Amino acid sequence: MKLSEIASIISLEFNSDDIEITGMNTLVRANENEISFVSNSKYVKSIKDTKAAAVLISKDLAELLPETTVALITDNAYWSMAILSKYFAPPIEDDSLDEPIIGEGSKISSKAEIAKGTVIGKNCTILAHSYIGANTTIGDNTIIYPNVTIYRDCKIGSDCIIHSNTVVGSDGFGFATNAKGEHKKIYQNGNVIIEDDVEIGSNTSVDRAVFGSTLVKKGVRIDNLVQIGHNCEVGEYSVFVAQSGASGSTIFGRNVVMGGQSATVGHIKIAPFTTMAARSGVTKSIKESGKTYAGFPLMDHRLWMKLQAKIARLVKN
């Protein structure tokens, strides 16, 4: 839509050259036809290098934008972004897409539903009551068990197994809040990419990204009842045990192990070959590879064991 239309939707002043906007994106990834926003001080350093056509931004930060970027001045950029996200959301079903393409040797249950635009590789098995959303791609030799739901635009690799009642590509938990305490949904307009040789247990959710992709890399093993938040990146051969969870935008290196009921806060990075024991609570980035942690607040596993022993002795006394 035109930039003037966008300004009108969110009730902002507009006195610049009118241009066509094709989508929304982050400051770093936005191109010359996209709109972005600044809602957090930690992203200020990215303002001067953005290629976005326009940015929703506060008045005091607007001067940091490149000359080629239009500043849309707002007191609450996050709220304005949430309003606009609806207008750039793709349709849930898209009848304009081509009929599904099913590869040789694939077996699709008559009770499964395959939306338009979908491409399914060779020798796949998709069982009853599964739903494969519009414009989804699935590689070769992948098994989709009953009642799996894969939302539109997602990409599933070859040799994957997804067990019953798991959902891939549902909306991440994202909303903006205004000064009155009202909430506005942020439409999740990205997707999920699951690479080759990934197995996902039953009743697990892998949320789609706000922008870009939630990424589960090659060889990952995810147990039942696991939550992978929006915009996460799960490194190769990582293991997530039952009831573990990753908050949005957590980046895991390869071979990370999340024990049962362990969890991370969002927007942190976990070094490769890190192990979190059961019920660990990870609140900060982990930079050193190869260590094992436990507890909340998180600490070295051996130290945690010593602490538990001391507490036990105190109780006996």
N, C-alpha and C positions, 0 to 999 in steps of 0.2 A: 504494500500500500504506500501511498504518498506520505512523505514526512509531515506534511501539513495535516493530513488525516490523523496521524499518530498523536500529534500535539493536541488536536481537538478532542480525541478520545480521553486523554488524561488531563484536559483543561489547562494546558500550558501555553504560554505566549510563543508565537512563532513568527519570526521576521527574517528568515534566511531564504536562500534559494531552495526551491522545492525539488526533491529527488525521490526516486523509487526505492523503497526499502524491501528487501526480499526475506529477511529473517532476523532473529535475535541470536546473540552469542556473547561469550565472555570478552573482556577487554583484550586479552591476549590473542584469542582466536578469531575475533570479528574481522570481516573483510570490508571492502569499500562500499558494499551494498547492504550492510547489516547495522543494526542498532545495538548498543550495549549499555551498561550502567555501572555506577560506582556506589556501593552501599556500605563498604567496610574500609577502614583506614589502612589495612594491610595491603590493599590493592592500589594505593595511591602511586606507588612506584611504577606501575604499569600504564598510568594515564598517558604519559608523554610519548609512549611508543605505540599506542593503539592505532589500528588502521580503520577503525569503525567509522561509518559515515556520520553517525550521531551518537551521543552518549547522554543518558539521563544522569544528572550530576548536580551537586549542591553549588550554590553561587560561589562559595569561597574556594572551590577546587577547579572551577571552570577555566581559569586562566592557564592551567597546566596542560590543557588539551592541545594537540597539534592544530595548526591553522586550518587544515583541511577537514577537521571534524566539527560538526555542529553541536553546540552545547544546548541541551534541553534542561533548563533550570527547574529543579523541583526540591521541595523540602524533604521528600521521602522517596528516594530513587527506587528502593526495594519494592515499595507499594505500587509505584507506577509501573515497574517491570512486571509485577504480578498481574496487573490489569491487562497489560499488552500481551502477555504470554498466551492468553486465550485466542487472540486474533491470529497468532502464528502457529497454532496447533493444527496438525494434519487431521483429516477426517478419520473417524474410527474405522469405518468401512469405506472402500473407495471403488465404486462400480466402474470407474473409468480405466482401471487396470486390466491387464490381460488375464485370461483364464490360467489357473495354476499349471505348472509344469512338473510332472512326476517322472523321476528317473527310472530307468530299466530295473526291474526286479524289486521295486519297492512295493510294500503291502500296506494299504491304507484301509482301515476299517470303514465300512459303510456308515458307521455311527460317528465317525470323526468329521469335523468340519474344517475345510481348507479354504481360506479366503482368497480372493483374487490377488494376482501379482506375486504369489508364492512360488518359489522354486525349490523342489525337493530332490535331493541327489539319488544315487543308485542304491539299491538294497537296503532302504530304510524300512522301519516298521513303526507305524503310527496306529495306536490302539484306540478302542472305543471312547467316545465322549471327549476326546482331546480337541482343542481348538488352536489352529495355526493362523495367526492374524495376517492382515494384508501386507504384501511386500516383504514377507519374511523369507529368508533363505536357510536351508538345512543341507549340510554336506552328505557324504556317502556313509552308509553303514550305521546310521544313528537310530537309536530306539527311543521312542516316545511312549511311555506307559499310559494307561487310562487316566482320563480327567486332568491331563496336563494342559495348562493354558499358556500360550506364547503370544504376547501382544504384537501389534504391527511393527514392521521395520526392523525386527530383531534378526540377528545372524547367529546360527548354530553351526558348529563345525562338524567334521567327520568323526566317526567312531565315538560319538557321545551317547550317554545314557541319562535320561531324565525320568525320574520315578513319579508315581501317581500323586496328583493334587499339588504339584509344584507349579509356581507361577513365575514366568520369565517376562520381564518388561512391564510389570505393573508400575503405577506412578510412585515415584519417590515421595517421601513425606515432606512436602515443601509448601510453605505459606508465608505470607507477609502479614505483619500486624501493625495497625495504625495507632495513633494516640488515644483513640477511644477503646482500644482493646479488641477491635474487630479483626477478623482474619480473612485474608484473600488468597484463594488457591493460586499457586504457581504451576501452570501447566508444564508437564515434563515432556519436552519436545525432542529429547535425544532418543537413544535406543540402548539395547544390550548386545554385546558381542561375546559369544562363548566360543573359544577356540577348540581345536581338535582334542580328542581323548579326555574329555571332561565327564565326570559322573556326578550327578546331583540327586540327592535322596528325596524322599517324599515330604510334602508339606513345607517346602522351602520357598522363599521369595527372593528373587534377584530383581531389584528395582531398576527401571530405566533412568537414564541421565536427564538432568534438566536441559543441558546442551551437551553435544558430543555423545560419548558412549560410556556406559558402565562396562568394564572389561574383565572377563574371567579367562585367564591365559591357559595355555596348553597343559594338560596333565593334572589339573586341579581336581581334588576330591572333596565334595561337600556332602555332609551327613544330612539326616532328616532334621526338620525344624530349625533351619538356619536362616538368618536375615542378612542379606548383602544390600547395603543402602545405595542410593543413587550416586553416580559418578565415582564409585569405588574402582580400584584396579587391584585385582588379585593375581599375584605373581605365579609363575610356572610351578607346578607340582606342590602348591600349598594345600594344606589340609584344614578343613573347618569341621569340628566335631559338634554333635547335636546341641542345639540351643545356644550356640555362639552367635555373635552378631558384629557387624561392621557398620558404624555410622557413616553417613555420606562423605564422599571425597577422601576416604582413607586409602592410602597407597601401600600395598603390601609387596615386599620383595619376594623372590622365589623361595620356595620351600619353607614358608612360614606355617607354623602349627598353632591353631587356636583351640585350646582345650574346651571341654564342655562348659557352657554357660559363661565363657569369657567374652569380653566385648571391648570395643574401642570407642572413644569419642571421635568426632569427625575432623577432617582436615589435618590429619597427621600422617607421618610416614613410618613404616616398620621395616627395619633392615632385613636382608635375606637371612634365612636359616635361624630365625628367631622362634622360640617356643614359648607360648603362654599356657601355664598350667590351668586346670579347671577353675572357673570363677575369678579369673584375673580381670582386673579393671584397668585398661590402658588409657591414660589421660594425656600422655606426652609422646612425641616422636621418639623412636628407638633408632639410634644411629650406629650402634656397634653390632656386627653380625655374630651369629652363632651362640647367643646366650639364652638361658632359660629363666623365665620370670614367673612370679606367683603373687597372689594377694591383691588387696586394695587398701591403701595405695600400692601401686606396683613396686616390687623389689626383687632383687636377685633371689632365685629359688632356694638356694642354700641358706641365705639369711632368713628367709621366711620360715624355713623348717626349724631353724634355731629359735626363732621368736615363738613359734608354736610350742616348742618344748619348754621354754621358760615360762610361758603362760600356764601350761599344764602343771608345772611344778608349783607355781604360785597358788593355783586352785587347790592342790593337794594340801598345802600348808594352811 
